[in-house]
């Protein structure tokens, strides 16, 4: 990722923060161990404090600090917006395709301890020992082993970073309520995960049936601790015709994965933030509708605009030969992100006003998005696109 063009064109200072990942950053070893969990979040917090205290020496403004991230980085941004330890450290936040409201990625200490025991078994430390002895055993293992063995560690709640469950914090207004927020998604968030989660459908494409795809969907959801998969599978596949092609099945599978993991958690975070905040801040949303030329050249058409497509336009490197169409969209997005960081508003795109994103009464909030699509300069505000999926179907499943 190359930050230079955004820094130069947007006239902003960009600081990237390194933090510990996986078992090194998020392993929880219990109260009596020296592995408290969330140390990766403390790394981020320390970095933000450093920026707050020192950015003035680099020509920055302590009162105009924006944190932003994509995917897992976006989940972390949402967690930092909620955390009481970040109060006063930043004024704005941008969440790109990810939210801490996905229950699989922010878990209780008890659930994290179970993951630690399973991980210890894989590393060669007996999981039937005490948590303290497990952590002591893990400390004797080479770092490359700890990094390379599959781990499944994420944020925990119940500590000083995240005192209460993230959804409960939003619902009870226990978060930094005066932060300007911009959040958004790509059109086909789940498309790039279809081959990863459902490889079977590509081995024997002629043998695909609706029943098989439903079964695979339920298996996927169960693997992410969601146990009402039949209802979800019925919702997404019941209206698909019996002679559907591999591409059509792939599109719907991508929609299911994307809505569950990324799209709806992100959209619902923004709406819940609006419903319980002070109203003394701005809130904007976007949906990237335009695929890169690279995506169109090397990936099947059904992939569309997959997860992380926004990074292609926001951080183009000197080695990337952008087309005129891509350059135009890249300039629009860089200006919008930079304007938001400096003023709290992304500004208009040509004659199209980028309106604040959430409309409706507090208990019936819906997201109004700016669609970013360069073909024919089709920038437009769209309202209530997520009514049937995120609001009507997923909200009472993800926000409980």
Helices and strands as residue ranges (DSSP letters): H 4-10, H 22-26, H 39-54, G 55-58, E 66-70, H 72-82, G 84-86, E 92-96, E 106-107, H 109-123, H 131-138, H 143-148, E 155-156, H 166-171, E 180-186, G 191-193, H 194-197, H 200-203, G 205-207, H 210-223, H 229-237, H 246-258, I 259-263, H 264-276, E 283-288, H 293-298, G 301-303, H 309-314, H 324-343, E 358-359, G 362-364, E 366-372, G 375-377, E 380-383, I 387-394, H 395-398
